[in-house]
Amino acid sequence: DEGATHGATHTPTDRPSEPGRTSRATITLAALARRISRPALDALSTHGGAPSSPHKGLGGLNRHPAFFSHRSLMASWAPALFGDALVAEGGTEVNTEDALKDKIVGVYFSAHWCPPCRQFTPIFGEIYKELKSKGKNFEVVFASSDKDEAAFTEYHGEQPWLAMKFSERDLKNKLSAKYKVSGIPSLVILDEKGDVLNKDGRTAVMKDPEAFPWKPPTLAEAIGDEFVRADGSKVSLSSLKASGANVGIYFSAHWCGPCRQFTPKLIEAYDKMLGDPGKPFEVIFVSGDKDEAGFKEYFGSMPWLAVPFEDQSRREALNEYFGVQGIPHFAMLTGDLKMINGNARGSVMADPECAEFPWRPKLVTDVDEDCEGVNETATVVLLMEECGEDWDDLTAALTAVAKDTKAAEEARGEDGRSTLFMTVTETGGGIGAQLRKLCGLGRAVSGVPQAVLLDLGVGGYVKLESADVTKDTIATLLREYRAGKLELQSPNPAR
C-alpha cells in the first residue's frame, strides 16, 4: 500500500486487539485496488457464502415496510429479516417473533471454515452466556456462510444461540446486503424494534463486553469540547460552531502511504478556501499515529485543528461514530455538525478547484473519479465510453432514475443510499475496463451504451439486456431486480 495511488486506503492497525477477519466475496479487481478502500477491496478477494452460483436478486425484502417502521407489537420486524422460524439448540425450531420479542438482537455472520470466526465464536459465546445469566434481554441469530448444511449443523452445535435456517439462503444473502457485510466474522446489533444500534458489534463487544447493548456514542458525545493547533494554541467547539464553517473530519496517520498522498490535496483545498467568506471551512485531524512523536511530526505539516493525541478515548469514539474501516477517511459536516457526506475523500480528489464544496454526495459519479461505495451498495453503472455525442442524454436518463430513487429513499426515512449510480466514460484501462471483464461485456462499441447493475456485496451483477438505454429501461432494470425477478450472474475472475 505504501506505493498505492490516491484512492488506496490503509486499515488502521492500532485498533482494539481482536481475532482477525476473513472476507466474503467472489472477485478481485486489480485496477480497483488503487481507488477503493482496502477493506472493500479485501471483500472482493474470497467468497464467504455458498459455492459460486447465480444468486437471487435483492427482491423486495430489504425494502419491506418492516425494515423502515418502528413497530413495537411483538417482534413483527423479525420474520422479514430471518424467516418465520429459527433453529434453536438441538435442531428444534422456534417461532421467530416469540423468540425475539423485546430483545436486543445480535446478527452474527460467521462460518465453520473461517479461522477468525472460530476464534471469535467461543469468546462471544462466553460473553453471551454471562449476559443471559444476568438476565439481559439479549439474543443472537447466527447467519451462516457455511458451504453446506452439514457444516452449518456442526458449527451451530458449538453455539449457544439461535440460527437462521440454512435453507433460507436468499434471506441470508439479502441480510448480508442490507447490512453491507463485506467480511466475517461480523456482528450487527439491533434494538428491540429491529433498528441498527451498532454496525460493528464485534469490535464493541471485544472492547468492552460489559457495555451491553453497545450503543455507539453520538457525535456530541464523541467530538469533545476543545481542539489544538500545531503551535499549541487551543480552539473551543463553541467558537468553531460560531464561525459557521463547514467542518471536515480527517482520519489519517503519518505511517500511511495513501494518507501522505491525500493530505497535500486536502491542504491545497483548505488553502484555496482560506479567507473566502463564501466557503468557510475547517478541518479536524483525528490521528491514527502509533505514538505522539509521529503525530507531532505529521500534524506539524497541517494548517488545521486536531483532537489532542493523548485523548485516545475521544479518537476511538470518533472512529466508531464515523464507522472508519480504513484510512485516509474524510467526512464533511455542516457548521452545526450535521452530516453532509460521510465519505467525501473521492469528492475532494475529483474537485481540485473546490467548485463543488462542501462536497455533497453526487447522485451520479464517474467510476474513475469517485467509486466509493460500489463494493457495499447495489450500483447501476452506465458504460458509454464510445458514445460521446450521446453522453448528455445518457447521463440525463441515469440522473433522472437516481433522483427518483433518492426521493423514494427519503420518503421511506432512509439516511443512507440503497442504490448508487455511476458512469464509465474513460476508454482504455482503468476501472471501466475491469468492469467490462468482470461482467463479460466485451469491448466498447461506437455508439452503443451498456448498463449493468452491480451488487458485489451479494456477489454478482445483472446486465440490461435491452439495446435501448433510456430512463425507462434503466428504471425497469432496477425495479425488476428489487422485485426478485432477475438473478445475479457470478462475476468473471479478474486477471
C-alpha positions in Angstrom: 0.0 0.0 0.0 2.9 2.3 0.5 3.2 2.8 -3.2 -0.6 2.9 -4.0 -2.2 5.9 -5.6 -4.6 8.3 -4.0 -7.6 6.0 -3.8 -6.0 3.3 -1.8 -6.8 3.0 1.9 -5.0 1.6 4.9 -6.7 -0.4 7.6 -5.6 1.1 10.9 -3.5 -1.3 12.9 -3.8 0.5 16.2 -7.4 -0.7 16.9 -8.5 -2.8 19.8 -7.0 -6.3 19.8 -9.3 -9.0 18.4 -9.2 -12.1 16.2 -8.6 -11.5 12.5 -11.1 -11.1 9.8 -11.9 -13.1 6.6 -13.5 -11.5 3.6 -16.6 -12.7 1.7 -16.9 -12.0 -2.0 -16.0 -13.6 -5.2 -13.8 -11.4 -7.2 -10.6 -9.4 -7.2 -10.4 -6.3 -9.4 -6.8 -5.3 -9.6 -7.5 -1.9 -11.0 -9.9 -1.1 -8.2 -7.1 -1.5 -5.7 -5.9 2.0 -6.4 -9.3 3.6 -5.9 -11.3 1.6 -3.5 -10.7 1.3 0.2 -8.6 -1.7 1.4 -11.4 -3.4 3.4 -13.7 -3.1 0.4 -11.0 -4.5 -1.9 -10.4 -7.3 0.5 -14.1 -8.0 0.4 -13.7 -8.8 -3.3 -11.0 -11.4 -2.8 -12.6 -14.5 -1.3 -16.2 -15.7 -1.0 -17.6 -16.4 2.4 -21.0 -17.6 1.2 -22.4 -20.6 -0.6 -20.5 -22.2 -3.5 -20.4 -20.0 -6.6 -23.7 -19.9 -8.4 -26.2 -17.3 -9.6 -27.9 -15.6 -6.7 -31.4 -14.3 -6.5 -31.8 -10.5 -6.7 -32.4 -8.4 -3.6 -36.1 -8.8 -4.1 -38.5 -6.6 -2.2 -37.4 -7.9 1.2 -34.8 -5.3 2.2 -37.3 -2.7 1.3 -40.1 -4.4 3.3 -42.0 -1.8 5.3 -40.9 -3.6 8.5 -37.4 -2.5 7.7 -38.3 1.2 8.0 -41.1 1.2 10.6 -40.9 1.4 14.3 -43.4 -1.3 15.2 -43.4 -2.4 18.8 -46.0 -5.2 18.8 -44.2 -8.4 19.3 -41.0 -8.7 17.1 -43.1 -8.2 14.0 -40.0 -6.9 12.2 -38.1 -10.1 12.7 -39.7 -12.6 10.2 -38.9 -10.2 7.4 -35.3 -10.5 8.3 -34.8 -14.1 9.5 -37.9 -16.0 8.3 -40.8 -17.3 10.4 -38.8 -19.9 12.3 -35.3 -20.1 13.8 -33.2 -23.1 14.8 -32.5 -23.5 18.5 -30.0 -25.7 20.3 -30.5 -29.4 19.4 -32.0 -28.5 16.0 -35.5 -27.7 17.2 -37.4 -24.8 15.6 -38.9 -21.8 17.5 -41.2 -19.1 16.4 -39.1 -16.0 15.3 -41.5 -13.4 16.7 -41.8 -15.1 20.1 -38.0 -15.8 20.4 -37.0 -12.2 19.7 -39.8 -10.3 21.4 -38.4 -7.3 23.4 -34.9 -8.5 22.7 -31.7 -6.7 21.7 -30.5 -8.9 18.8 -27.1 -9.6 17.6 -27.0 -10.8 14.0 -23.9 -12.9 13.8 -22.4 -13.5 10.3 -19.9 -16.4 10.5 -18.9 -19.7 9.0 -17.3 -23.0 10.1 -14.5 -22.8 7.6 -13.4 -19.3 8.7 -10.5 -19.4 11.2 -11.1 -15.9 12.7 -14.8 -16.9 13.2 -13.7 -20.0 15.1 -11.5 -17.8 17.3 -14.2 -15.2 18.0 -17.2 -17.6 18.4 -16.2 -19.2 21.7 -15.2 -15.8 23.2 -18.5 -14.3 22.1 -20.3 -17.5 23.4 -19.0 -17.0 26.9 -20.0 -13.3 26.8 -23.4 -14.3 25.6 -23.9 -16.8 28.4 -22.7 -14.3 31.0 -25.2 -11.7 29.8 -28.0 -14.2 29.8 -27.1 -15.3 33.3 -27.5 -11.7 34.4 -31.0 -11.5 32.8 -30.1 -9.3 30.0 -32.7 -9.1 27.2 -30.2 -10.3 24.6 -30.4 -12.9 21.8 -28.2 -13.8 18.9 -29.1 -15.1 15.5 -26.4 -16.9 13.5 -26.5 -16.1 9.8 -24.4 -18.8 8.3 -21.9 -18.5 5.4 -21.2 -22.2 5.5 -20.9 -24.1 2.3 -23.3 -26.9 3.1 -25.9 -27.9 5.7 -23.7 -30.4 7.4 -21.0 -27.8 8.1 -23.7 -25.4 9.3 -25.2 -28.0 11.7 -21.8 -29.0 13.1 -20.8 -25.3 13.7 -24.2 -24.3 15.1 -23.9 -27.2 17.5 -21.0 -25.3 19.1 -23.0 -22.2 19.6 -25.4 -21.4 22.5 -27.8 -19.1 20.5 -30.4 -19.3 17.7 -29.7 -19.5 13.9 -31.4 -18.8 10.7 -32.4 -22.0 8.9 -29.7 -23.0 6.5 -32.3 -23.4 3.7 -33.1 -19.6 3.9 -30.2 -18.8 1.5 -32.0 -15.9 -0.2 -32.9 -14.3 3.1 -29.4 -14.7 4.4 -27.9 -13.1 1.2 -30.4 -10.2 1.5 -29.4 -9.8 5.1 -25.8 -9.5 4.1 -26.6 -7.0 1.5 -28.8 -4.9 3.8 -26.1 -4.6 6.5 -23.3 -4.4 3.9 -21.4 -7.3 5.3 -18.1 -7.5 3.5 -16.2 -9.7 5.8 -16.7 -12.4 8.5 -17.0 -12.7 11.4 -19.3 -9.7 11.6 -21.8 -8.8 14.3 -24.6 -6.3 13.8 -26.6 -5.2 17.0 -30.3 -4.4 16.6 -32.6 -2.8 19.1 -36.0 -4.2 20.2 -37.6 -2.6 17.1 -35.1 -4.0 14.6 -33.2 -0.8 14.1 -29.4 -0.8 14.0 -27.7 0.0 17.3 -24.2 -0.8 16.2 -22.9 -1.9 12.8 -19.6 -3.0 14.3 -20.8 -5.0 17.2 -17.8 -7.3 17.1 -15.3 -4.5 17.9 -17.6 -3.1 20.5 -18.0 -6.5 22.2 -14.3 -7.2 22.3 -13.5 -3.7 23.5 -16.0 -3.8 26.5 -18.1 -7.0 26.9 -20.0 -5.4 29.8 -21.1 -2.3 27.8 -24.3 -4.1 26.7 -26.1 -3.1 24.4 -23.1 -1.5 22.9 -24.8 1.6 21.7 -22.1 3.8 19.9 -21.6 7.4 21.0 -23.4 10.2 19.5 -21.4 12.9 17.7 -22.0 15.3 20.5 -20.5 12.7 22.9 -17.6 11.8 20.7 -16.3 15.1 19.4 -15.4 16.8 22.6 -15.1 20.5 23.6 -11.7 21.6 22.6 -9.1 21.1 19.8 -5.5 22.1 19.3 -3.4 23.6 16.5 0.2 22.6 15.7 1.5 25.7 17.5 -0.1 24.5 20.7 -3.0 27.0 20.7 -6.5 25.8 21.5 -9.9 26.3 19.8 -13.2 25.5 21.5 -16.0 23.7 19.9 -18.3 26.6 20.7 -16.1 29.1 18.8 -15.8 26.7 15.9 -19.6 26.4 15.7 -20.0 30.2 16.0 -17.7 30.6 12.9 -20.3 28.9 10.8 -17.6 26.9 9.0 -18.3 23.6 7.4 -16.2 21.0 9.2 -14.1 18.2 7.7 -13.2 15.3 10.0 -10.0 13.8 8.7 -8.8 10.3 9.9 -5.2 9.8 8.9 -1.7 8.8 10.0 1.9 9.5 9.3 2.8 5.9 8.5 0.0 5.5 5.9 1.2 6.0 2.3 -2.2 6.8 0.8 -2.7 9.3 3.6 0.5 11.1 2.7 -0.7 11.3 -0.8 -4.2 12.7 0.1 -3.1 15.1 2.8 -1.4 17.6 0.3 -4.5 17.6 -1.8 -6.6 18.4 1.2 -4.2 21.2 2.2 -4.4 22.7 -1.3 -8.2 22.7 -0.9 -8.0 24.2 2.6 -5.6 26.9 1.5 -7.7 27.7 -1.6 -10.7 28.5 0.5 -8.9 30.2 3.4 -10.4 33.6 3.9 -13.2 33.1 1.3 -16.3 34.2 3.2 -18.4 32.2 0.8 -16.7 28.9 1.6 -16.0 28.8 5.4 -14.0 25.6 6.0 -12.2 24.0 8.9 -10.7 20.5 9.4 -10.3 18.4 12.5 -7.5 15.8 12.3 -8.1 12.5 14.1 -4.8 10.8 14.3 -4.1 7.1 13.8 -0.4 7.5 14.5 1.3 4.9 16.7 3.0 7.4 19.0 3.0 11.1 19.9 6.2 11.8 18.1 4.7 10.5 14.8 1.6 12.6 15.5 3.5 15.8 16.1 5.7 15.4 13.1 2.7 14.7 10.8 0.4 17.3 12.4 3.2 19.9 12.1 2.6 19.9 8.3 -1.1 20.6 8.7 -2.8 24.0 8.9 -5.9 22.9 10.7 -7.1 21.6 14.1 -6.7 18.2 15.7 -8.1 16.1 18.5 -5.3 16.0 21.1 -3.3 12.8 20.6 -3.4 12.0 24.3 -7.2 11.9 24.2 -7.3 8.3 22.9 -10.9 7.7 24.1 -12.1 10.6 22.0 -10.2 9.4 18.9 -11.6 5.9 19.3 -15.2 7.3 19.8 -14.9 9.3 16.6 -13.6 6.3 14.7 -16.6 4.4 16.0 -19.1 7.1 15.2 -18.0 7.6 11.6 -17.5 3.8 11.1 -13.9 4.2 9.9 -12.7 0.9 8.4 -9.6 2.3 6.7 -7.6 5.5 6.3 -7.5 8.0 4.9 -11.1 8.7 5.7 -12.7 12.1 5.3 -16.2 13.2 6.3 -17.9 16.6 5.8 -20.2 18.2 8.4 -22.2 21.4 8.4 -21.4 24.3 10.8 -23.8 22.8 13.3 -22.3 19.4 12.9 -24.9 17.8 10.7 -23.7 15.2 8.2 -23.1 16.4 4.6 -21.0 13.5 3.3 -19.8 10.6 5.4 -17.2 9.6 2.8 -16.0 12.7 1.0 -12.4 11.8 0.1 -13.3 10.9 -3.5 -15.2 14.2 -3.9 -12.2 16.2 -2.8 -9.9 14.4 -5.2 -12.3 14.9 -8.1 -12.7 18.7 -7.4 -9.3 20.4 -7.3 -10.9 23.8 -7.9 -13.3 23.3 -5.0 -16.2 24.2 -7.2 -18.4 21.5 -5.5 -17.6 22.5 -1.9 -18.9 21.4 0.6 -18.8 18.2 -1.4 -22.3 16.9 -1.0 -22.7 13.4 -2.4 -23.5 13.5 -6.1 -26.4 11.4 -7.4 -24.3 10.3 -10.3 -20.5 9.9 -10.4 -17.9 8.7 -12.8 -16.2 5.5 -11.6 -12.7 6.9 -12.4 -13.4 10.0 -10.3 -15.4 8.6 -7.3 -16.5 5.0 -6.9 -16.8 4.9 -3.1 -19.5 2.5 -2.0 -19.6 0.3 -5.1 -18.4 -2.8 -3.1 -21.1 -2.5 -0.5 -24.1 -0.9 -2.2 -26.1 -2.0 -5.3 -24.9 0.2 -8.1 -26.2 0.9 -11.6 -23.3 1.5 -14.0 -23.8 3.1 -17.4 -20.9 2.3 -19.7 -20.7 4.9 -22.5 -17.0 5.2 -23.4 -17.7 5.4 -27.2 -20.9 7.4 -27.1 -19.5 10.9 -26.9 -22.3 12.6 -28.8 -24.9 11.0 -26.6 -23.2 11.5 -23.2 -25.5 14.3 -22.1 -28.7 12.4 -23.0 -27.5 9.2 -21.4 -26.3 11.0 -18.2 -29.7 12.8 -18.0 -31.5 9.5 -18.2 -29.4 7.9 -15.4 -29.7 11.1 -13.3 -33.5 11.0 -13.6 -33.6 7.5 -12.3 -31.2 8.5 -9.5 -33.4 11.4 -8.5 -36.5 9.2 -8.4 -34.6 6.6 -6.3 -33.3 9.2 -3.9 -36.8 10.7 -3.4 -38.1 7.2 -2.6 -35.4 6.7 -0.1 -36.2 9.9 1.6 -39.9 9.1 1.7 -39.0 5.9 3.5 -37.0 7.8 6.0 -33.6 6.4 5.0 -30.5 8.3 5.7 -28.2 6.2 3.5 -28.5 5.3 -0.1 -29.8 1.9 -1.2 -28.6 2.3 -4.8 -25.7 4.2 -6.3 -25.4 5.4 -9.9 -22.2 5.7 -11.9 -20.9 6.2 -15.4 -17.9 4.9 -17.3 -16.5 7.4 -19.9 -12.8 6.6 -19.9 -11.5 4.4 -22.7 -8.5 2.1 -22.4 -7.6 0.8 -18.9 -9.0 1.9 -15.6 -11.9 0.7 -13.7 -14.3 0.7 -16.7 -12.1 -1.9 -18.4 -12.1 -4.0 -15.3 -15.8 -3.8 -15.0 -16.2 -5.0 -18.6 -14.1 -8.0 -17.8 -16.0 -8.6 -14.6 -19.3 -8.6 -16.3 -18.3 -10.1 -19.7 -19.4 -7.1 -21.6 -16.7 -7.2 -24.3 -15.1 -4.1 -25.8 -16.9 -0.8 -26.0 -18.5 -0.3 -29.4 -19.0 3.1 -31.0 -22.5 4.5 -30.3 -23.6 1.5 -28.2 -24.1 2.2 -24.5 -24.4 -0.6 -22.0 -25.9 -0.7 -18.5 -25.2 -3.2 -15.7 -26.4 -3.4 -12.1 -23.6 -4.5 -9.7 -24.3 -6.0 -6.3 -20.9 -7.0 -5.2 -21.9 -7.2 -1.6 -24.1 -10.2 -2.5 -21.7 -11.4 -5.2 -22.8 -10.6 -8.7 -24.3 -8.5 -11.5 -27.3 -8.2 -13.8 -27.0 -6.8 -17.4 -29.5 -4.6 -19.0 -30.5 -6.8 -22.0 -32.3 -4.1 -23.9 -30.2 -2.4 -26.6 -32.2 0.8 -25.9 -30.7 2.5 -22.8 -33.2 5.1 -21.6 -34.6 6.3 -18.3 -37.4 3.8 -18.6 -35.2 0.8 -19.3 -32.8 1.7 -16.5 -35.7 2.1 -14.1 -37.1 -1.2 -15.2 -33.8 -3.0 -14.6 -33.7 -1.6 -11.1 -37.3 -2.2 -10.3 -37.3 -5.8 -11.5 -34.1 -6.6 -9.6 -35.6 -5.3 -6.4 -38.7 -7.3 -7.1 -36.6 -10.5 -7.3 -37.4 -11.1 -11.0 -33.7 -11.0 -12.0 -30.9 -13.3 -11.0 -27.4 -12.2 -10.3 -24.7 -13.6 -12.5 -21.5 -14.7 -11.0 -18.6 -12.4 -12.0 -15.7 -13.5 -14.1 -12.4 -13.8 -12.2 -10.1 -10.8 -12.7 -6.9 -11.5 -14.5 
